Amino acid sequence: MRTVWLISIMAGLAVACSNEASAPTAATAAEASSARATPLIIAHRGASGLYPEHTLEAYGAAIDMGADFIEPDLVMTKDGVLVARHDRYLSTSTDVADHPEFADRRVIKQVGGSPMEDWFVEDFTLSELKSLRARQAFTGRSAEYDDEFAIPTLTEILGLVAISNSPEQTVGVYPELKSPDVFTGLGMDMETALLEAIDAVGLKETGAPVYIQSFNPDTLRSLNAKTDWPLVQLLPASTGERLSPDQIATYADGIGPWKQVMVLFRGGPLAYVELAHNAGLEVHPYTYRADDIAPGFETFQAELEATFALGVDAIFTDHPNQALAVRDGQ
């Protein structure tokens, strides 16, 4: 069955061919950017489709599968240590509710512009956080490993990446600074902590590649003046800015759009990728999940094949083993 997305791709190709003299072609876009014939596979939160997300076990499994990058989301503890959690609040991904000693830490704070009652990472020291155990955050996924794994620090994750690199496999790290405005308001410097941690482990010396991502353009603009590591603007931007590719290219090296942003683009997903490539930006869409296939696709493989056909440079996926198999024709 021809999917909605594949129809959009073919329509985009038809438009490009009919306006060959004036419109950029996919080949031109590839030459003008760093587009790859073989897109990178980014293990989103590790192999999070199989293990509790953001644990050393999930990252290690993704590396064993052959993922090109592992992706830790970073938040900060009360004592200023970067740790891996997707959210500041802890109830959905840890056993914090089962710890009576932390019952009084449950408070109401603003999350995404709305009040939320929960336990928040910035109210816990690293030592306290290490007493918690990770749980599967997605309903419907296996809870087999719940309450087994600890919350890792960025330093532990970077150490895993450093020792995993070898002549046979190059593994990179793709950290995201979560809620940087909140932590800046608390007097915490996430940017410096991130860059110092990367330098301390010596990833450049080991040959491990790094991308740094954020939804916050101000964070990326600040990082652009502090580091040579490539930066990726996640979209939609958290500040609500309507950012053109040319604007993003002044401070970042790539964009990470929610996959539906590409689908809903007026000219179709192929035109979206070409527009970014012509601005010199890589395109790394998110998030591809075997248990949450986009509308119009019958299988995860079909969705991945259509995405790779767009000429994207990388994808974020919870199921890196399956994405690698499709990418590598297995």
N, C-alpha and C positions, 0 to 999 in steps of 0.2 A: 504494500500500500504506500503510495507516495504521500509523505507527510506534509503538513502545512509549511514547516520550515524549509523543506527541500524545494517546495514550489517557489518559496520566496527567493531561494538561492538561484534557481533557474531563471526566474524573472529578472533578478539583478544581472545575471550573465547576459540575458537578451538585451537589456538596456545598454550595458557596456559595449556589446558588439555593434549595436545600431548607431552608437555615437562614438565610434572608434577614434575619430580625429580629435575630439575634444575631451572625452571622458577618460579618466584613468582606468587602466585595466588591472586585473589581479596581478599580472606579471610586473607591471610598472610599480604597483604598490609594494611588491616583494623586493624589488630592486632598491626602492627608496627607503626601506626600513630594514629591521633585523628579523623579518618574518622567517620562520623556520619551516622547512619541509616536514620536519618531525617535531611536533609540538611537545613542550615540556609537560610532564605530569607532576602536579603539585599535590602532595598528600594533605588534604584539607583537615587540619586538626589531627594529623596522623592517619593511620588506617582506621578512621573513626566509624566506618560502617561495621566494623567487627569488634572493636575494643572501646572502652570508655575514652572519650576524646581527651586530647591534651594530657596524655600520660606518656612516660618513657616507653612503656610497652607498645602503645599505639604508634609512636614515632619509629621505634625499632622495627616493628612489623612492616611498616611502610618502606623503610630502608631495605629490609630483606626482600621485599617484593620487587625492588628496583626503581622506586620512585626517584625522580630527579631532584625534588625538593620536599622537605617537610615544612609544615606551616604552623607555627605557634602563635596564638593570640595572646597578647601580654597585658596584664594588669599589675597593680602594685600593692604590696602589703603595707601594713601600718608602719613598719620599720624600713620601708623604702626598697624592698627587693622585688624585682620583676619575676612574676610567676605566670604560668600558662593557664588561662581560663578564657572562655569565650565571653563571659559576662562578669560584671562586678558582683552580681548577686550569686549566691552559692547553692541555693536549695535545689536547683534543677540538675546539677552535675556532681554533687557530693552528698555525703551522709550527715551533713551538719545538723539537720533536724534531730538526729539521734544522739546528739551530744548535749546532755542536760547542763553541762558546765558552760555552754555557750547560749543558753536560753535567753539571757538578758541582752544578747547582742542583736536580737531580731528587732529591727527598727524600720521606720518608714522613711524612704528617700525617693527622690525624683529619678525615674529611669525613662528615657525617651520622652520627657515632657509630662509624664504621669506619675502619681505617687504609687510606690510599691513597698509592701512590707516584706522584708527578707533579711538575710545575713549578707553583709557586704565585705568584700575582700580587704578593703582599706581599713576595716575595723579589727583585723586580725594580724598579729605578728607572724613572721615566717614559722616560728616554732609552733604556734597554735595551728596554723594552717596545715602543717605537716602531720598533725594528728588526725586530720580528716582523710577520707578515702573517696576516690572517684566513683561515679556511677554513670551508667548509660543515660545520656540526655534525651534520646529520641524514643518516643513510644513506638513499639513494634519491633525494635531491634533487641538483640540478645542481651540479657542482663547477666549472663554467665560469669562475667568478670567483675561484677559490682562489688564494691567494698574491699577490693584486693590491692589497688594501686594508689600510690601517693600522688600529690600535686607536685610537679617538677618546677624547679627554678629555671630561668633562662640559662644560667651558667651550666646547669646539668644538661640541658638540651644541646647547647653549643658543644659541650664536651662529647656528647654522643655523636654529633655530626663530625667533629674533628677526628675521632678515632675510627669512624666508619669510612672515611675517604681512603682510597687505595688506587693503585694503577688500574684495577679492574672496574672500579665504580667511583664516580664523582657525585657526591650528595651535597645539595645546597640547603640553606635555611632561608625561610621567607616570613620573617616576623611581621606581625601587625600590632601597632599601638592602639589599644582600645580605650575609648573615652578619654583621650588626652586632655581635653578641656577640664574634665572633672578633677583629674589628678594634678594638673597645673594649679587649679584653684585651691588644692590642699597643700600647695607648696612643694610638690614632688616633680622632679625633673626626669621624665621618662626618656627623653631623647638622649641626654648625656649618659644615663644608665645603660641604655641599649648600645650605644656606640662604644662605650668603655668595655662592656662585656664582650662584644665582638672582637675588639682589639686584644683583650686579655687572653682570649683563647687562641688567637693567632690564625684565624681562618684564612687570611690572605696567604700565609705561609704554607698552609696545607692545601691550598688550591680550591677550597670550598667556595662556591659562588653564593652571593647574598642578594636578595631583593628586600626592600623595606616598603611596607604598604600602610596606607591609612585612608579612612573615609574623610579625614579632616585636611583640607587643602592648606590651611595655615601651618599645620604640623609639617607637612611635606615641604612647604616653602622654607620653613626654618631649617629642616634637615638638609635641604639643598645647599645651604651655605656652610654646612658642617661636615659633609661626607661626600665621597665619590661613589659610594654604593648606589646602584640604580634604585630609583623610587617609583612607586606605582600608586596612582590615584584610583581608589575604589569609587565606584559609582552605583547609585546616586551619592553625591557628596553629602556629608552629614550637615554641613552648614546651609544646604539648600541652594548653593550657588549653581547657576547654569553655566557650566564651564565648557568652552569649545575646545577641540583638540589642540588648536594653536595656542590657546591660553595654558592648557595643561603642559604642553611641551616646553614652556618657559621654565618650569621647575621640576618636572618629572620625566621619566623615561618610558612609562607605559600607563595603561589604564586597565582596571579590573572591573568590568561591568557585570552587574547581575545579568544572567543570560537572557532574561526577558526584555532587558533594555535593548539588546541587539534585535530581538525578534520584533519588537514594537517600533523600531526605528522606521521613519517614514519611507526611506528608500530600500528597506529590507536589510537583513543581517550582513549580506555580502558587502553592500555599500557602506555599512557601518564600519566594518573591518578595514575596507579600503581607505575610508576617510581618516581613520586613526593612523594607518600605515603611511599615508601621504604626509601626515604631520610629523612623521618620524617616531611614532609611539608604538610600542608593542601592545598586544591585546591579549589579556589573560582573564577570560570570563569565569564566573562562579555561579552556583555550585552544582556539580554533576553527581547525582546520587542514583544508584541502582534501584533504590526503593522509593524514589520520588522523581519519576520520569516526566519530562515536560509534556504538556498537552500536544496531541497530534502524533506521538510516537508509540509504536507498539512494543518496542524493546529498548533497553538501555544502549545496546550496541548501535541501533539505528540512530539514536540521538547523538551518540559520540561520533559516528561516521559523518553525519551531517555537519556537526560542529567542526571537525577536522577539515572538512571540505571547504570551509570558509577561509582557511589560511590563518587561523589564530596561532599565536606564538606559544600559548600554554593554556592549561585549564586547571581549575581547582576541583578536586573530586574526593568524596568520602571513600571511594572504592578504587584505589590506585591499581590494584591487581587487575581489575577488569578493564580499566582504561588503558593500561599498558598492553594488555592482550589485543585490544582493538587497534590501538595505534601501531603495534608491531606486526599486525596481520596474523595473529595466532588464534 
